[in-house]
Amino acid sequence: MGDRPSEVSRFRAARRAFLLAGGAALLGACAPRPVGVHQATEVPAPTWRVHDRWTYRRTDLYRGLDAGTLTREVVARGADGVLQVVTRDQAGRVLDDARFTAPGLLVSGTLSEDGPVAGSFAPPIELYAFPLASGKAWRQSFTRTDSGGLRRPGSVAASAEGWETVRAAGREHRALAIRRRWNLGPKDSFHGELFRSELEWYAPEVGGAVRLSVSESFFERPNQVLGEMMPGARYLYELVSVTAA
């Protein structure tokens, strides 16, 4: 009986490694054809300034209904250069209070609409591997530490696909499609692993997304290596306006 705790620990570690690797493989196996036209254009990192602001219309993709507007704003830059980017809904409620060491390099924030998946990340998560170009791919494993000090593993695999013309905020934008596939670890204490798939259209002229489609799913029960996968959040975000500082 004295070996039981170590056996349980080994089982949990093996299960976690299986889910992180297996989830990425599952998502990769289901990957659709690349979006857009391959071009040689390279995109450097943008310059985000305090008071830069992006407003998005959110649509619930299950019912095709309006789910309100969200405003994302750079509200502060620390002495160390860290950018604070806050997202609020139309009522002014804070949905995300994120920190970036550079545009696209996330050190803390919220990663999901479908569970309390928030905290600080080590190493920082590279949302964009600048300079971006068609065909560029990157992947990363990270540890998320939540507000209670609990550490959870996660991973993301991303790729820049092709260029498309996207109409948003009353005009047409040349945008690069970026696809991300996430394993975010346990959704919460009552459910298993949460998976997230994103397809973003990044427009260099606005320094961010002009469109973002999000799809999430999770294992129904936390203690099964293989369990039933349940649908989670499904949203489409479309740029309404952008304000440069």
FIKOLZA-1660 file (N, C-alpha, C; in steps of 0.1 Angstrom, whole numbers, plus 5000, padded with zeros to 4 digits):
% residues 245
   i   px   py   pz ch aa at
   1 5008 4988 5000  A  M  N
   1 5000 5000 5000  A  M CA
   1 5009 5013 5000  A  M  C
   2 5021 5011 5005  A  G  N
   2 5030 5023 5005  A  G CA
   2 5033 5029 4992  A  G  C
   3 5033 5020 4981  A  D  N
   3 5036 5025 4968  A  D CA
   3 5024 5031 4960  A  D  C
   4 5013 5030 4966  A  R  N
   4 5001 5035 4959  A  R CA
   4 5001 5049 4955  A  R  C
   5 5005 5059 4963  A  P  N
   5 5005 5073 4959  A  P CA
   5 5014 5075 4947  A  P  C
   6 5026 5068 4946  A  S  N
   6 5035 5070 4935  A  S CA
   6 5029 5064 4922  A  S  C
   7 5022 5053 4924  A  E  N
   7 5015 5047 4912  A  E CA
   7 5004 5056 4907  A  E  C
   8 4997 5062 4916  A  V  N
   8 4986 5072 4911  A  V CA
   8 4993 5083 4904  A  V  C
   9 5004 5089 4910  A  S  N
   9 5011 5100 4904  A  S CA
   9 5016 5096 4890  A  S  C
  10 5021 5084 4888  A  R  N
  10 5026 5080 4875  A  R CA
  10 5015 5079 4866  A  R  C
  11 5004 5073 4870  A  F  N
  11 4992 5072 4861  A  F CA
  11 4987 5085 4856  A  F  C
  12 4986 5095 4866  A  R  N
  12 4981 5108 4862  A  R CA
  12 4991 5115 4852  A  R  C
  13 5004 5113 4855  A  A  N
  13 5013 5120 4846  A  A CA
  13 5013 5113 4832  A  A  C
  14 5011 5100 4832  A  A  N
  14 5010 5093 4819  A  A CA
  14 4997 5097 4811  A  A  C
  15 4986 5098 4819  A  R  N
  15 4974 5102 4813  A  R CA
  15 4974 5116 4807  A  R  C
  16 4981 5125 4815  A  R  N
  16 4982 5139 4810  A  R CA
  16 4990 5140 4797  A  R  C
  17 5001 5132 4797  A  A  N
  17 5010 5132 4785  A  A CA
  17 5003 5127 4773  A  A  C
  18 4995 5116 4776  A  F  N
  18 4987 5110 4765  A  F CA
  18 4977 5120 4759  A  F  C
  19 4970 5127 4768  A  L  N
  19 4960 5136 4763  A  L CA
  19 4966 5148 4756  A  L  C
  20 4977 5153 4761  A  L  N
  20 4983 5164 4754  A  L CA
  20 4988 5160 4740  A  L  C
  21 4994 5148 4739  A  A  N
  21 4999 5144 4726  A  A CA
  21 4988 5139 4717  A  A  C
  22 4979 5131 4723  A  G  N
  22 4967 5125 4716  A  G CA
  22 4958 5136 4711  A  G  C
  23 4955 5146 4719  A  G  N
  23 4946 5157 4715  A  G CA
  23 4952 5164 4703  A  G  C
  24 4965 5167 4703  A  A  N
  24 4971 5174 4692  A  A CA
  24 4971 5166 4680  A  A  C
  25 4973 5153 4681  A  A  N
  25 4972 5144 4670  A  A CA
  25 4958 5143 4664  A  A  C
  26 4948 5143 4673  A  L  N
  26 4934 5142 4669  A  L CA
  26 4931 5154 4661  A  L  C
  27 4934 5166 4666  A  L  N
  27 4931 5178 4659  A  L CA
  27 4939 5179 4646  A  L  C
  28 4951 5175 4646  A  G  N
  28 4959 5176 4634  A  G CA
  28 4953 5166 4623  A  G  C
  29 4948 5155 4627  A  A  N
  29 4943 5145 4618  A  A CA
  29 4930 5151 4611  A  A  C
  30 4923 5159 4618  A  C  N
  30 4910 5165 4613  A  C CA
  30 4912 5178 4606  A  C  C
  31 4925 5182 4604  A  A  N
  31 4928 5196 4599  A  A CA
  31 4922 5197 4585  A  A  C
  32 4915 5208 4583  A  P  N
  32 4910 5211 4569  A  P CA
  32 4920 5216 4560  A  P  C
  33 4917 5218 4548  A  R  N
  33 4926 5223 4538  A  R CA
  33 4930 5237 4541  A  R  C
  34 4942 5241 4538  A  P  N
  34 4946 5255 4541  A  P CA
  34 4937 5265 4535  A  P  C
  35 4936 5277 4542  A  V  N
  35 4927 5288 4537  A  V CA
  35 4936 5298 4529  A  V  C
  36 4931 5304 4519  A  G  N
  36 4937 5315 4512  A  G CA
  36 4948 5311 4502  A  G  C
  37 4955 5322 4497  A  V  N
  37 4964 5320 4486  A  V CA
  37 4978 5322 4492  A  V  C
  38 4987 5313 4489  A  H  N
  38 5001 5314 4494  A  H CA
  38 5008 5326 4487  A  H  C
  39 5014 5334 4494  A  Q  N
  39 5022 5345 4489  A  Q CA
  39 5035 5347 4497  A  Q  C
  40 5045 5354 4491  A  A  N
  40 5058 5355 4498  A  A CA
  40 5059 5366 4508  A  A  C
  41 5048 5374 4509  A  T  N
  41 5048 5385 4519  A  T CA
  41 5052 5381 4533  A  T  C
  42 5061 5389 4539  A  E  N
  42 5064 5387 4553  A  E CA
  42 5058 5399 4561  A  E  C
  43 5053 5395 4573  A  V  N
  43 5046 5405 4581  A  V CA
  43 5054 5407 4594  A  V  C
  44 5059 5419 4596  A  P  N
  44 5067 5422 4609  A  P CA
  44 5057 5423 4621  A  P  C
  45 5062 5423 4633  A  A  N
  45 5054 5426 4645  A  A CA
  45 5048 5440 4644  A  A  C
  46 5036 5442 4649  A  P  N
  46 5030 5455 4649  A  P CA
  46 5035 5463 4661  A  P  C
  47 5033 5476 4661  A  T  N
  47 5036 5484 4673  A  T CA
  47 5023 5487 4680  A  T  C
  48 5021 5481 4692  A  W  N
  48 5009 5485 4700  A  W CA
  48 5012 5496 4709  A  W  C
  49 5003 5506 4709  A  R  N
  49 5004 5517 4718  A  R CA
  49 4993 5518 4728  A  R  C
  50 4995 5525 4739  A  V  N
  50 4984 5527 4749  A  V CA
  50 4973 5535 4742  A  V  C
  51 4961 5530 4744  A  H  N
  51 4948 5535 4738  A  H CA
  51 4945 5530 4724  A  H  C
  52 4954 5521 4719  A  D  N
  52 4950 5514 4707  A  D CA
  52 4938 5506 4711  A  D  C
  53 4927 5505 4702  A  R  N
  53 4915 5498 4706  A  R CA
  53 4909 5492 4694  A  R  C
  54 4904 5479 4696  A  W  N
  54 4897 5472 4686  A  W CA
  54 4883 5468 4691  A  W  C
  55 4872 5470 4684  A  T  N
  55 4859 5465 4688  A  T CA
  55 4854 5455 4678  A  T  C
  56 4848 5444 4684  A  Y  N
  56 4843 5433 4676  A  Y CA
  56 4829 5430 4679  A  Y  C
  57 4822 5426 4669  A  R  N
  57 4808 5420 4670  A  R CA
  57 4810 5405 4672  A  R  C
  58 4803 5399 4682  A  R  N
  58 4804 5385 4685  A  R CA
  58 4791 5378 4681  A  R  C
  59 4792 5367 4674  A  T  N
  59 4780 5360 4670  A  T CA
  59 4781 5346 4676  A  T  C
  60 4770 5341 4682  A  D  N
  60 4769 5327 4686  A  D CA
  60 4766 5318 4674  A  D  C
  61 4776 5309 4671  A  L  N
  61 4775 5301 4659  A  L CA
  61 4765 5290 4660  A  L  C
  62 4761 5286 4672  A  Y  N
  62 4751 5276 4674  A  Y CA
  62 4737 5281 4668  A  Y  C
  63 4734 5293 4671  A  R  N
  63 4720 5298 4668  A  R CA
  63 4721 5310 4658  A  R  C
  64 4733 5314 4654  A  G  N
  64 4735 5325 4645  A  G CA
  64 4730 5338 4651  A  G  C
  65 4730 5340 4664  A  L  N
  65 4725 5352 4671  A  L CA
  65 4736 5361 4675  A  L  C
  66 4732 5374 4676  A  D  N
  66 4741 5384 4681  A  D CA
  66 4745 5381 4695  A  D  C
  67 4757 5381 4699  A  A  N
  67 4762 5378 4713  A  A CA
  67 4769 5390 4719  A  A  C
  68 4766 5402 4713  A  G  N
  68 4771 5414 4719  A  G CA
  68 4784 5419 4712  A  G  C
  69 4790 5430 4717  A  T  N
  69 4802 5435 4712  A  T CA
  69 4813 5434 4723  A  T  C
  70 4825 5433 4719  A  L  N
  70 4837 5433 4728  A  L CA
  70 4847 5443 4724  A  L  C
  71 4853 5450 4733  A  T  N
  71 4863 5460 4730  A  T CA
  71 4876 5456 4737  A  T  C
  72 4886 5455 4729  A  R  N
  72 4900 5451 4733  A  R CA
  72 4908 5464 4733  A  R  C
  73 4915 5468 4744  A  E  N
  73 4922 5480 4744  A  E CA
  73 4935 5479 4751  A  E  C
  74 4946 5485 4746  A  V  N
  74 4959 5485 4753  A  V CA
  74 4957 5497 4763  A  V  C
  75 4957 5493 4776  A  V  N
  75 4954 5503 4786  A  V CA
  75 4967 5509 4793  A  V  C
  76 4978 5501 4793  A  A  N
  76 4990 5506 4800  A  A CA
  76 5002 5498 4794  A  A  C
  77 5013 5505 4796  A  R  N
  77 5026 5499 4793  A  R CA
  77 5035 5501 4806  A  R  C
  78 5040 5490 4812  A  G  N
  78 5048 5491 4824  A  G CA
  78 5062 5496 4821  A  G  C
  79 5069 5499 4832  A  A  N
  79 5083 5504 4830  A  A CA
  79 5092 5493 4824  A  A  C
  80 5087 5480 4825  A  D  N
  80 5095 5469 4820  A  D CA
  80 5090 5466 4805  A  D  C
  81 5081 5475 4800  A  G  N
  81 5076 5473 4786  A  G CA
  81 5065 5464 4785  A  G  C
  82 5060 5457 4795  A  V  N
  82 5049 5448 4795  A  V CA
  82 5036 5456 4792  A  V  C
  83 5028 5451 4782  A  L  N
  83 5016 5458 4778  A  L CA
  83 5004 5451 4785  A  L  C
  84 4995 5459 4790  A  Q  N
  84 4983 5454 4796  A  Q CA
  84 4971 5457 4786  A  Q  C
  85 4965 5446 4782  A  V  N
  85 4954 5446 4772  A  V CA
  85 4941 5441 4778  A  V  C
  86 4931 5449 4779  A  V  N
  86 4919 5446 4786  A  V CA
  86 4907 5444 4776  A  V  C
  87 4900 5434 4778  A  T  N
  87 4888 5431 4769  A  T CA
  87 4875 5433 4778  A  T  C
  88 4866 5441 4773  A  R  N
  88 4854 5443 4780  A  R CA
  88 4842 5440 4771  A  R  C
  89 4831 5436 4777  A  D  N
  89 4818 5434 4769  A  D CA
  89 4811 5448 4768  A  D  C
  90 4799 5447 4761  A  Q  N
  90 4792 5460 4759  A  Q CA
  90 4787 5467 4772  A  Q  C
  91 4786 5459 4783  A  A  N
  91 4782 5465 4795  A  A CA
  91 4794 5470 4804  A  A  C
  92 4806 5469 4798  A  G  N
  92 4818 5473 4805  A  G CA
  92 4824 5463 4814  A  G  C
  93 4819 5451 4815  A  R  N
  93 4825 5440 4823  A  R CA
  93 4838 5435 4817  A  R  C
  94 4848 5433 4826  A  V  N
  94 4861 5429 4821  A  V CA
  94 4860 5413 4819  A  V  C
  95 4863 5409 4806  A  L  N
  95 4863 5395 4803  A  L CA
  95 4878 5390 4803  A  L  C
  96 4887 5398 4800  A  D  N
  96 4901 5394 4800  A  D CA
  96 4910 5406 4804  A  D  C
  97 4920 5403 4812  A  D  N
  97 4930 5413 4816  A  D CA
  97 4943 5407 4813  A  D  C
  98 4948 5409 4801  A  A  N
  98 4960 5402 4797  A  A CA
  98 4973 5410 4797  A  A  C
  99 4984 5403 4798  A  R  N
  99 4997 5410 4798  A  R CA
  99 5006 5404 4786  A  R  C
 100 5012 5412 4779  A  F  N
 100 5021 5408 4767  A  F CA
 100 5034 5415 4769  A  F  C
 101 5045 5407 4768  A  T  N
 101 5059 5412 4768  A  T CA
 101 5062 5419 4755  A  T  C
 102 5055 5416 4744  A  A  N
 102 5055 5422 4731  A  A CA
 102 5043 5418 4724  A  A  C
 103 5039 5425 4713  A  P  N
 103 5027 5422 4706  A  P CA
 103 5027 5407 4702  A  P  C
 104 5016 5400 4707  A  G  N
 104 5015 5386 4703  A  G CA
 104 5022 5376 4713  A  G  C
 105 5030 5381 4723  A  L  N
 105 5037 5372 4732  A  L CA
 105 5030 5373 4746  A  L  C
 106 5021 5364 4749  A  L  N
 106 5012 5364 4760  A  L CA
 106 5018 5358 4773  A  L  C
 107 5019 5366 4784  A  V  N
 107 5024 5360 4796  A  V CA
 107 5013 5357 4806  A  V  C
 108 5001 5364 4805  A  S  N
 108 4990 5360 4814  A  S CA
 108 4977 5365 4807  A  S  C
 109 4966 5358 4811  A  G  N
 109 4953 5362 4805  A  G CA
 109 4944 5350 4805  A  G  C
 110 4933 5351 4797  A  T  N
 110 4923 5341 4797  A  T CA
 110 4923 5335 4783  A  T  C
 111 4922 5321 4782  A  L  N
 111 4924 5314 4769  A  L CA
 111 4911 5308 4764  A  L  C
 112 4900 5310 4771  A  S  N
 112 4888 5303 4767  A  S CA
 112 4875 5310 4771  A  S  C
 113 4865 5308 4762  A  E  N
 113 4851 5313 4766  A  E CA
 113 4843 5303 4773  A  E  C
 114 4849 5291 4774  A  D  N
 114 4841 5279 4779  A  D CA
 114 4848 5273 4792  A  D  C
 115 4852 5281 4801  A  G  N
 115 4857 5275 4813  A  G CA
 115 4867 5285 4819  A  G  C
 116 4870 5284 4832  A  P  N
 116 4879 5293 4839  A  P CA
 116 4894 5291 4835  A  P  C
 117 4897 5291 4822  A  V  N
 117 4911 5287 4818  A  V CA
 117 4919 5301 4817  A  V  C
 118 4924 5305 4829  A  A  N
 118 4931 5318 4829  A  A CA
 118 4943 5316 4839  A  A  C
 119 4953 5325 4838  A  G  N
 119 4964 5324 4846  A  G CA
 119 4976 5330 4840  A  G  C
 120 4988 5327 4845  A  S  N
 120 5001 5331 4839  A  S CA
 120 5007 5319 4832  A  S  C
 121 5015 5322 4821  A  F  N
 121 5020 5312 4813  A  F CA
 121 5036 5312 4812  A  F  C
 122 5041 5300 4814  A  A  N
 122 5056 5298 4813  A  A CA
 122 5059 5286 4804  A  A  C
 123 5066 5288 4793  A  P  N
 123 5071 5302 4788  A  P CA
 123 5059 5310 4783  A  P  C
 124 5061 5323 4780  A  P  N
 124 5050 5330 4773  A  P CA
 124 5045 5324 4761  A  P  C
 125 5033 5325 4758  A  I  N
 125 5026 5319 4746  A  I CA
 125 5028 5328 4734  A  I  C
 126 5034 5322 4723  A  E  N
 126 5036 5329 4711  A  E CA
 126 5024 5328 4702  A  E  C
 127 5015 5337 4703  A  L  N
 127 5003 5337 4695  A  L CA
 127 5006 5339 4680  A  L  C
 128 5016 5348 4678  A  Y  N
 128 5020 5351 4664  A  Y CA
 128 5036 5349 4664  A  Y  C
 129 5041 5341 4654  A  A  N
 129 5055 5340 4653  A  A CA
 129 5060 5350 4642  A  A  C
 130 5062 5362 4647  A  F  N
 130 5067 5372 4637  A  F CA
 130 5081 5370 4634  A  F  C
 131 5085 5373 4621  A  P  N
 131 5076 5378 4610  A  P CA
 131 5068 5366 4605  A  P  C
 132 5055 5369 4602  A  L  N
 132 5046 5359 4597  A  L CA
 132 5047 5358 4582  A  L  C
 133 5045 5346 4577  A  A  N
 133 5045 5344 4563  A  A CA
 133 5037 5331 4560  A  A  C
 134 5031 5330 4548  A  S  N
 134 5024 5319 4544  A  S CA
 134 5033 5306 4545  A  S  C
 135 5027 5296 4551  A  G  N
 135 5034 5283 4553  A  G CA
 135 5042 5282 4566  A  G  C
 136 5043 5293 4573  A  K  N
 136 5051 5292 4586  A  K CA
 136 5043 5285 4597  A  K  C
 137 5049 5276 4604  A  A  N
 137 5042 5268 4615  A  A CA
 137 5050 5268 4627  A  A  C
 138 5044 5268 4639  A  W  N
 138 5051 5267 4651  A  W CA
 138 5042 5260 4662  A  W  C
 139 5048 5254 4671  A  R  N
 139 5041 5247 4682  A  R CA
 139 5048 5249 4695  A  R  C
 140 5040 5247 4706  A  Q  N
 140 5046 5251 4719  A  Q CA
 140 5039 5243 4730  A  Q  C
 141 5046 5239 4740  A  S  N
 141 5040 5234 4753  A  S CA
 141 5043 5245 4763  A  S  C
 142 5033 5246 4773  A  F  N
 142 5035 5256 4783  A  F CA
 142 5028 5251 4796  A  F  C
 143 5031 5259 4807  A  T  N
 143 5024 5256 4819  A  T CA
 143 5016 5268 4823  A  T  C
 144 5004 5266 4826  A  R  N
 144 4995 5276 4831  A  R CA
 144 4993 5276 4846  A  R  C
 145 4996 5286 4853  A  T  N
 145 4995 5287 4868  A  T CA
 145 4983 5296 4871  A  T  C
 146 4972 5291 4877  A  D  N
 146 4960 5298 4880  A  D CA
 146 4962 5307 4892  A  D  C
 147 4951 5314 4896  A  S  N
 147 4952 5324 4907  A  S CA
 147 4954 5317 4920  A  S  C
 148 4951 5304 4921  A  G  N
 148 4953 5296 4934  A  G CA
 148 4966 5289 4934  A  G  C
 149 4975 5292 4924  A  G  N
 149 4988 5285 4924  A  G CA
 149 4988 5272 4918  A  G  C
 150 4977 5267 4913  A  L  N
 150 4976 5253 4906  A  L CA
 150 4982 5254 4892  A  L  C
 151 4991 5245 4889  A  R  N
 151 4998 5244 4876  A  R CA
 151 4992 5234 4867  A  R  C
 152 4989 5238 4855  A  R  N
 152 4983 5229 4845  A  R CA
 152 4992 5229 4832  A  R  C
 153 4994 5218 4826  A  P  N
 153 5001 5218 4813  A  P CA
 153 4991 5222 4801  A  P  C
 154 4996 5227 4791  A  G  N
 154 4989 5230 4779  A  G CA
 154 4998 5230 4767  A  G  C
 155 4991 5231 4755  A  S  N
 155 4999 5231 4743  A  S CA
 155 4991 5238 4732  A  S  C
 156 4999 5243 4722  A  V  N
 156 4992 5249 4710  A  V CA
 156 5001 5247 4698  A  V  C
 157 4994 5243 4687  A  A  N
 157 5001 5242 4674  A  A CA
 157 4994 5252 4665  A  A  C
 158 5003 5260 4658  A  A  N
 158 4997 5271 4649  A  A CA
 158 5004 5271 4636  A  A  C
 159 4997 5277 4626  A  S  N
 159 5003 5278 4613  A  S CA
 159 4997 5290 4606  A  S  C
 160 5005 5297 4598  A  A  N
 160 5000 5308 4589  A  A CA
 160 4998 5302 4576  A  A  C
 161 4985 5304 4571  A  E  N
 161 4981 5297 4559  A  E CA
 161 4982 5306 4547  A  E  C
 162 4971 5311 4542  A  G  N
 162 4972 5320 4530  A  G CA
 162 4965 5333 4532  A  G  C
 163 4966 5342 4521  A  W  N
 163 4960 5355 4522  A  W CA
 163 4947 5355 4515  A  W  C
 164 4938 5363 4522  A  E  N
 164 4924 5365 4516  A  E CA
 164 4920 5380 4518  A  E  C
 165 4911 5384 4510  A  T  N
 165 4905 5397 4512  A  T CA
 165 4892 5396 4521  A  T  C
 166 4892 5403 4532  A  V  N
 166 4881 5401 4542  A  V CA
 166 4875 5415 4544  A  V  C
 167 4862 5416 4543  A  R  N
 167 4855 5429 4545  A  R CA
 167 4851 5430 4560  A  R  C
 168 4856 5441 4566  A  A  N
 168 4853 5443 4580  A  A CA
 168 4854 5458 4583  A  A  C
 169 4847 5463 4593  A  A  N
 169 4847 5477 4597  A  A CA
 169 4846 5486 4585  A  A  C
 170 4837 5482 4576  A  G  N
 170 4833 5491 4565  A  G CA
 170 4843 5492 4553  A  G  C
 171 4853 5483 4553  A  R  N
 171 4862 5483 4542  A  R CA
 171 4868 5469 4540  A  R  C
 172 4876 5468 4529  A  E  N
 172 4882 5455 4527  A  E CA
 172 4897 5455 4532  A  E  C
 173 4901 5443 4538  A  H  N
 173 4914 5442 4544  A  H CA
 173 4921 5430 4538  A  H  C
 174 4934 5431 4535  A  R  N
 174 4942 5420 4531  A  R CA
 174 4947 5413 4544  A  R  C
 175 4943 5401 4545  A  A  N
 175 4945 5394 4558  A  A CA
 175 4951 5380 4556  A  A  C
 176 4959 5376 4565  A  L  N
 176 4966 5363 4565  A  L CA
 176 4959 5354 4575  A  L  C
 177 4954 5342 4570  A  A  N
 177 4947 5333 4578  A  A CA
 177 4957 5325 4588  A  A  C
 178 4954 5325 4600  A  I  N
 178 4962 5318 4610  A  I CA
 178 4954 5308 4618  A  I  C
 179 4958 5296 4618  A  R  N
 179 4951 5285 4625  A  R CA
 179 4958 5281 4637  A  R  C
 180 4951 5279 4648  A  R  N
 180 4956 5274 4661  A  R CA
 180 4948 5263 4666  A  R  C
 181 4955 5253 4672  A  R  N
 181 4948 5242 4678  A  R CA
 181 4954 5240 4692  A  R  C
 182 4945 5241 4702  A  W  N
 182 4950 5242 4716  A  W CA
 182 4945 5229 4723  A  W  C
 183 4953 5225 4733  A  N  N
 183 4949 5216 4744  A  N CA
 183 4951 5225 4756  A  N  C
 184 4940 5229 4763  A  L  N
 184 4941 5238 4774  A  L CA
 184 4941 5232 4788  A  L  C
 185 4942 5218 4788  A  G  N
 185 4942 5212 4801  A  G CA
 185 4927 5210 4806  A  G  C
 186 4925 5206 4818  A  P  N
 186 4912 5204 4823  A  P CA
 186 4903 5217 4822  A  P  C
 187 4891 5215 4818  A  K  N
 187 4881 5226 4817  A  K CA
 187 4879 5232 4831  A  K  C
 188 4876 5223 4840  A  D  N
 188 4874 5227 4854  A  D CA
 188 4876 5214 4862  A  D  C
 189 4872 5215 4875  A  S  N
 189 4873 5203 4884  A  S CA
 189 4864 5192 4881  A  S  C
 190 4853 5195 4873  A  F  N
 190 4843 5185 4870  A  F CA
 190 4843 5179 4856  A  F  C
 191 4852 5184 4848  A  H  N
 191 4853 5180 4834  A  H CA
 191 4867 5177 4830  A  H  C
 192 4869 5170 4819  A  G  N
 192 4882 5167 4814  A  G CA
 192 4888 5178 4805  A  G  C
 193 4898 5173 4796  A  E  N
 193 4905 5183 4788  A  E CA
 193 4897 5191 4779  A  E  C
 194 4901 5204 4778  A  L  N
 194 4894 5214 4769  A  L CA
 194 4902 5216 4757  A  L  C
 195 4896 5214 4745  A  F  N
 195 4903 5216 4733  A  F CA
 195 4897 5229 4726  A  F  C
 196 4905 5236 4719  A  R  N
 196 4901 5249 4713  A  R CA
 196 4907 5249 4699  A  R  C
 197 4899 5253 4689  A  S  N
 197 4904 5255 4675  A  S CA
 197 4900 5269 4671  A  S  C
 198 4910 5276 4666  A  E  N
 198 4908 5290 4661  A  E CA
 198 4912 5292 4647  A  E  C
 199 4905 5299 4639  A  L  N
 199 4909 5304 4626  A  L CA
 199 4908 5319 4626  A  L  C
 200 4919 5326 4625  A  E  N
 200 4920 5340 4626  A  E CA
 200 4924 5346 4613  A  E  C
 201 4918 5357 4609  A  W  N
 201 4923 5365 4598  A  W CA
 201 4930 5377 4603  A  W  C
 202 4943 5377 4602  A  Y  N
 202 4952 5388 4608  A  Y CA
 202 4955 5398 4597  A  Y  C
 203 4951 5411 4599  A  A  N
 203 4953 5422 4590  A  A CA
 203 4965 5431 4595  A  A  C
 204 4976 5431 4588  A  P  N
 204 4987 5439 4593  A  P CA
 204 4984 5454 4595  A  P  C
 205 4975 5459 4586  A  E  N
 205 4972 5474 4587  A  E CA
 205 4964 5477 4600  A  E  C
 206 4958 5467 4607  A  V  N
 206 4951 5471 4619  A  V CA
 206 4958 5465 4631  A  V  C
 207 4969 5457 4629  A  G  N
 207 4977 5452 4640  A  G CA
 207 4970 5441 4648  A  G  C
 208 4960 5434 4642  A  G  N
 208 4953 5424 4649  A  G CA
 208 4943 5417 4640  A  G  C
 209 4934 5410 4646  A  A  N
 209 4924 5402 4638  A  A CA
 209 4913 5411 4632  A  A  C
 210 4909 5408 4620  A  V  N
 210 4896 5414 4615  A  V CA
 210 4885 5404 4616  A  V  C
 211 4888 5391 4617  A  R  N
 211 4878 5381 4619  A  R CA
 211 4885 5369 4627  A  R  C
 212 4877 5363 4636  A  L  N
 212 4882 5352 4644  A  L CA
 212 4870 5342 4646  A  L  C
 213 4872 5329 4642  A  S  N
 213 4862 5319 4644  A  S CA
 213 4868 5309 4655  A  S  C
 214 4860 5306 4665  A  V  N
 214 4864 5298 4677  A  V CA
 214 4855 5287 4679  A  V  C
 215 4861 5275 4681  A  S  N
 215 4853 5263 4683  A  S CA
 215 4860 5255 4695  A  S  C
 216 4852 5252 4705  A  E  N
 216 4858 5245 4717  A  E CA
 216 4850 5232 4719  A  E  C
 217 4857 5222 4725  A  S  N
 217 4851 5209 4729  A  S CA
 217 4859 5204 4741  A  S  C
 218 4852 5195 4749  A  F  N
 218 4859 5190 4761  A  F CA
 218 4854 5176 4764  A  F  C
 219 4863 5169 4772  A  F  N
 219 4859 5155 4777  A  F CA
 219 4848 5157 4788  A  F  C
 220 4838 5149 4787  A  E  N
 220 4827 5151 4797  A  E CA
 220 4831 5148 4811  A  E  C
 221 4839 5138 4813  A  R  N
 221 4843 5134 4827  A  R CA
 221 4858 5136 4829  A  R  C
 222 4863 5140 4841  A  P  N
 222 4877 5143 4842  A  P CA
 222 4886 5131 4844  A  P  C
 223 4881 5119 4848  A  N  N
 223 4890 5108 4852  A  N CA
 223 4890 5096 4841  A  N  C
 224 4887 5099 4829  A  Q  N
 224 4887 5089 4819  A  Q CA
 224 4898 5093 4808  A  Q  C
 225 4906 5083 4805  A  V  N
 225 4916 5085 4794  A  V CA
 225 4908 5088 4781  A  V  C
 226 4898 5079 4779  A  L  N
 226 4890 5081 4767  A  L CA
 226 4875 5083 4772  A  L  C
 227 4869 5094 4768  A  G  N
 227 4856 5096 4773  A  G CA
 227 4848 5104 4762  A  G  C
 228 4836 5107 4764  A  E  N
 228 4827 5113 4754  A  E CA
 228 4832 5128 4753  A  E  C
 229 4833 5132 4740  A  M  N
 229 4837 5146 4737  A  M CA
 229 4824 5154 4736  A  M  C
 230 4823 5165 4743  A  M  N
 230 4812 5174 4743  A  M CA
 230 4814 5187 4736  A  M  C
 231 4805 5193 4729  A  P  N
 231 4807 5206 4723  A  P CA
 231 4807 5217 4733  A  P  C
 232 4816 5227 4731  A  G  N
 232 4817 5238 4739  A  G CA
 232 4814 5251 4732  A  G  C
 233 4821 5262 4735  A  A  N
 233 4817 5275 4729  A  A CA
 233 4820 5275 4714  A  A  C
 234 4811 5282 4706  A  R  N
 234 4813 5284 4692  A  R CA
 234 4810 5299 4689  A  R  C
 235 4820 5307 4686  A  Y  N
 235 4818 5321 4683  A  Y CA
 235 4825 5326 4671  A  Y  C
 236 4819 5336 4665  A  L  N
 236 4826 5343 4654  A  L CA
 236 4827 5358 4659  A  L  C
 237 4840 5363 4657  A  Y  N
 237 4842 5377 4661  A  Y CA
 237 4846 5384 4648  A  Y  C
 238 4839 5396 4645  A  E  N
 238 4842 5404 4634  A  E CA
 238 4845 5418 4637  A  E  C
 239 4855 5424 4632  A  L  N
 239 4859 5438 4635  A  L CA
 239 4849 5448 4631  A  L  C
 240 4845 5456 4641  A  V  N
 240 4835 5467 4639  A  V CA
 240 4843 5480 4637  A  V  C
 241 4853 5483 4645  A  S  N
 241 4861 5495 4644  A  S CA
 241 4874 5493 4650  A  S  C
 242 4884 5501 4646  A  V  N
 242 4897 5501 4652  A  V CA
 242 4901 5516 4654  A  V  C
 243 4907 5519 4665  A  T  N
 243 4911 5532 4669  A  T CA
 243 4926 5532 4672  A  T  C
 244 4934 5539 4665  A  A  N
 244 4949 5540 4668  A  A CA
 244 4951 5551 4677  A  A  C
 245 4961 5549 4687  A  A  N
 245 4964 5559 4696  A  A CA
 245 4970 5572 4689  A  A  C
% end
